[in-house]
Amino acid sequence: MGRFTAAAARCALCLLFAGLLVSCSINRLAVRTVAGFLSSSGTSTVFTGDDDPELVRDALPFALKTYESLLAQDPGNAPLALTTGSAFASYAYAFVQIPSDELPADQVDRQQVGHERAKRLFLRARRYVLQGLDVRRPGFSAALEGQSADAALRLVHRDDIDYLYWTAATWLGAFSADPYDFSLIVAIPRAVTILQQVLSWDPGYGEGGAQQILISFYGTAPANLGGSEEKARESYGRAVQYSKGHRAGPYIALATAVSVKRQDAAEFRDLLARALAVDPNAAPADRLQNTIDQRRARWLLDNMDRFFLDQGDNG
C-alpha cells in the first residue's frame, strides 16, 4: 500500500509539473500573440493616423502600461521591447515636451518639471529599446556604455536598423529635454554616430525622419559637439526630399533650430507657412504627427516675441 501511494504521489507530482509547464507555455504564447498584434504596423496606424491628438493623448498611458506589463511577462521579446520604447518616446515628445515648451513664460517652474518628466520618459524608452537590442545582439549595451559606439556597432547588422534609430532618437530626445545634463552631453557623440550608421544604411530612413532629428541637432548643438548650420540645412533638404513635402516637421525643425539662432524672422515665418501648407491627409499614416506639428507651427507664429528681438521682415 505504501509503495503504491508513493508511486501515485510521484505520478501526481509529474502530472502537476507537466500541467504547470503547459500552462506557462500557453501563457507565454498568449502574451506573444497579443504583443505581436500590438506591435503590428496596422495597429500603430490606429494611433498615428488619428486627427484628434487629445483622444490619442488620453488613450496612450493605458497602452504604454499594457506594453510594459506584457514585456515584464516576456522580457526576451525584442519586437515588443522596441514597440514599448518607441511608444514611450513618442508620448514624451508629443504630449509632455511640447506642452511644457508652450507654457507661459512666467511658469518656468512648471516648464522645468515638464522637461524633467520628458527626459525621464525618453530614458525609459531608451532602456526598453536597448533591452530589445541586447536580446538580438548580446553585449550591445555594455559595449555602448563601456567602450564606444563603434565597438557596439560592430555587433549589429542591417536588420537592426529600427533598434538603432530609436536608440539614437530616445537618447537625443532626452538631451533636447535637458541640454544641461552633463551625462547626456558627453554621450551625444555616441548617439549621433548611431544615427549616422542608420543613414549610411538608409539615407531616407523613416521618410526623412532620421534627417529631421539631425536638423535639430546640428542647428542647436555647439560647434564643439558637432553643431553646424550648413549640416542642418543639408539635413533639412534631405528630410523634405524623402518626406516628399508631406511632413510639417522638417520646416519647423529648421525654423526653431536655425532661423531663431540667426534671428531671421522672415525665414522663420516662411518655413512655418510651408509647414501649415502641408496637407495632413496626403500621408494618412502621419496625420497625427502633422496635426500636432501644425498646432506647434501656429503657436510659434503667435509667440514670435518669445524668440525674436526684432520681428521685422529682415529679422
Rosetta blueprint (number, residue, H / E / L):
1 M L
2 G H
3 R H
4 F H
5 T H
6 A H
7 A H
8 A H
9 A H
10 R H
11 C H
12 A H
13 L H
14 C H
15 L H
16 L H
17 F H
18 A H
19 G H
20 L H
21 L H
22 V H
23 S H
24 C H
25 S H
26 I H
27 N H
28 R H
29 L H
30 A H
31 V H
32 R H
33 T H
34 V H
35 A H
36 G H
37 F H
38 L H
39 S H
40 S L
41 S H
42 G H
43 T H
44 S H
45 T H
46 V H
47 F H
48 T H
49 G L
50 D L
51 D L
52 D L
53 P H
54 E H
55 L H
56 V H
57 R H
58 D H
59 A H
60 L H
61 P H
62 F H
63 A H
64 L H
65 K H
66 T H
67 Y H
68 E H
69 S H
70 L H
71 L H
72 A H
73 Q H
74 D L
75 P L
76 G L
77 N L
78 A H
79 P H
80 L H
81 A H
82 L H
83 T H
84 T H
85 G H
86 S H
87 A H
88 F H
89 A H
90 S H
91 Y H
92 A H
93 Y H
94 A H
95 F H
96 V H
97 Q H
98 I H
99 P H
100 S H
101 D H
102 E L
103 L L
104 P L
105 A L
106 D L
107 Q L
108 V H
109 D H
110 R H
111 Q H
112 Q H
113 V H
114 G H
115 H H
116 E H
117 R H
118 A H
119 K H
120 R H
121 L H
122 F H
123 L H
124 R H
125 A H
126 R H
127 R H
128 Y H
129 V H
130 L H
131 Q H
132 G H
133 L H
134 D H
135 V H
136 R H
137 R L
138 P L
139 G L
140 F H
141 S H
142 A H
143 A H
144 L H
145 E H
146 G H
147 Q L
148 S L
149 A H
150 D H
151 A H
152 A H
153 L H
154 R L
155 L L
156 V L
157 H L
158 R H
159 D H
160 D H
161 I H
162 D H
163 Y H
164 L H
165 Y H
166 W H
167 T H
168 A H
169 A H
170 T H
171 W H
172 L H
173 G H
174 A H
175 F H
176 S H
177 A H
178 D L
179 P L
180 Y L
181 D L
182 F H
183 S H
184 L H
185 I H
186 V H
187 A H
188 I H
189 P H
190 R H
191 A H
192 V H
193 T H
194 I H
195 L H
196 Q H
197 Q H
198 V H
199 L H
200 S H
201 W H
202 D L
203 P L
204 G L
205 Y H
206 G H
207 E H
208 G H
209 G H
210 A H
211 Q H
212 Q H
213 I H
214 L H
215 I H
216 S H
217 F H
218 Y H
219 G H
220 T H
221 A L
222 P L
223 A H
224 N H
225 L H
226 G L
227 G L
228 S L
229 E H
230 E H
231 K H
232 A H
233 R H
234 E H
235 S H
236 Y H
237 G H
238 R H
239 A H
240 V H
241 Q H
242 Y H
243 S H
244 K L
245 G L
246 H L
247 R L
248 A L
249 G H
250 P H
251 Y H
252 I H
253 A H
254 L H
255 A H
256 T H
257 A H
258 V H
259 S H
260 V H
261 K H
262 R H
263 Q L
264 D L
265 A H
266 A H
267 E H
268 F H
269 R H
270 D H
271 L H
272 L H
273 A H
274 R H
275 A H
276 L H
277 A H
278 V L
279 D L
280 P L
281 N L
282 A L
283 A L
284 P H
285 A H
286 D H
287 R H
288 L H
289 Q H
290 N H
291 T H
292 I H
293 D H
294 Q H
295 R H
296 R H
297 A H
298 R H
299 W H
300 L H
301 L H
302 D H
303 N L
304 M H
305 D H
306 R H
307 F L
308 F L
309 L L
310 D L
311 Q L
312 G L
313 D L
314 N L
315 G L
